Amino acid sequence: MRFSLRYRLLLPLTLLLAGDAAATAWAADHAARTAERRLAEQQFAVARTLTVPPTFRLTQPVLESMKGFSGAEFLFIHPNQPPLYTFRVPNPDAPPDVPVTVLGAEGEEHRLGPPVTYAGAEYRCLRLPLREPHPDHGGDLYIFYPESLRRTAVRDAMRPTLALGTIGGLIAVGLALVIGTGLVRRVRDLDHRTRLIAGGDFRPLPLPTADDELTDLCKSVNDMARRLAEFQEALQRNERLRVLGQFSGGLAHQLRNAASGAKLALEVFLAENPASDPEPLQVALRQLARIESNLRQFLDLGKPPANMNVPCNLVKVLDQTVSLLRPQCQHAGITLTWEPPETAVAITGDAAQLSHLFGNVIGNAVEAAGPGGSVRVRIVQEGAGSVSDGFFIEVADNGPGPPPQIAAKLFEPFVTGKVEGIGLGLAVAMQAAEAHGATLTWLRRDGWTVFRIAWGG
């Protein structure tokens, strides 16, 4: 059976309030008994004053004075004299038949006399016989304490305790309802938010101002939503790659075959016509070779490099890559500066993959620099030129740099700031760099965008 959180919070409070009500009732009853005992002690003090020798005779003025002092009514009956009384009725009835009251010693617990109805009102009555050496011995003194005054005194004694208990209970109930309702509302907000996350809405939940466990839970939910958004984005990216591979694999093969055929035709023409000017055809051959290489790296996207244990001279690979890009730079008026080191820099890897890596990074810099721009390529060695000593290749362009909205995802597939770009070049470069144990990073420095491919160190 479902048991709401609100009622789970209210149940212990209800039990606590029941205990509080019982304690309040006991305290009120104790206050009532204390007030009644105090009244009894006052009446017994009056009784001692009037009956215990040595004392004075009982007269009408004496009884009237004691009435004004104690609030009680008095009746004195003596066989040898007319009755004395303080009641405002003429000729009151015969005294009630009540047992004789024993005063006892001072300090003993006393109680008001039994309830009686006399002269049309309710009283608590004490009957005190007067004995020698009292001047009025032989008579009986009746003390009538009004029941209305006793009830008022008891009610006044109980009222503060009951009021405090009631007000405290109501405040506790109100606070519990407010706190419980707030907690339940926050839990329901979390429930609604998790349902939205399950439906694909990964927006963060606004954090409450209170610093408590539910706030920690909100932070955890937001962290979960962020991670799920990242997972969804990665899944969508992988799905795009899969779909792209399915739809464009065949087209890439056809383009590669066509480029290979055109390249072969140019090579045959040059071989059969040695007297013709070879430079324009050599440029066309280099461009066809670049097209063929780009198509090959597109088809190899996502596949591990095949020949990773072949010695490769990075200076030679870079020189070949720069040579392929020079005609494009000359046509666009881009200054391409390549500063090869005097000594060879060798690593073990796949020359084709390294060519893809350098071609994509330098080609990206050429496109970013734009007409009239500048691109610099250099190798910086930190030792003798071995991997263990550490070195890096730096490619810099003076273009405007990546747009801010894609700067953090520059190496992800299909992320590009170019109007006609598809965003695969740097993703391929990152894959090739990681396969060769290198790191590929970028930064903006003094108005230049600098890509760094680093080994060792």
Helices and strands as residue ranges (DSSP letters): H 5-51, H 60-70, E 73-78, E 81-85, E 115-118, E 121-129, E 140-146, H 147-198, H 213-272, H 279-299, E 310-313, H 314-332, E 335-339, E 346-349, H 351-369, E 374-381, E 391-397, G 404-409, H 425-435, E 439-445, E 448-455
